[in-house]
């Protein structure tokens, strides 16, 4: 995992999975609980940031050796439990 970030309420950490083709993003509870894979799939994503209100999501994409910034608004990710 890399790109660790605290949520505004301090209850979770978000992180990108290393080695995933779509760079899956996980929400990890600070105190006991289950890690949740957020329903975000952005091929070639190299970085991300969730706005404190969780309604905006900014991310960088590396396409053909060119980095581009993107943003989604009204972003409310759906959390899924990981397959085991």
PyMOL commands that set and color helices and strands:
alter all, ss='L'
color gray80, all
select strands_A, chain A and resi 2-6+12-16+25-29+36-38+45-50+56-63+66-73+79-81
alter strands_A, ss='S'
color yellow, strands_A
deselect
rebuild
show_as cartoon
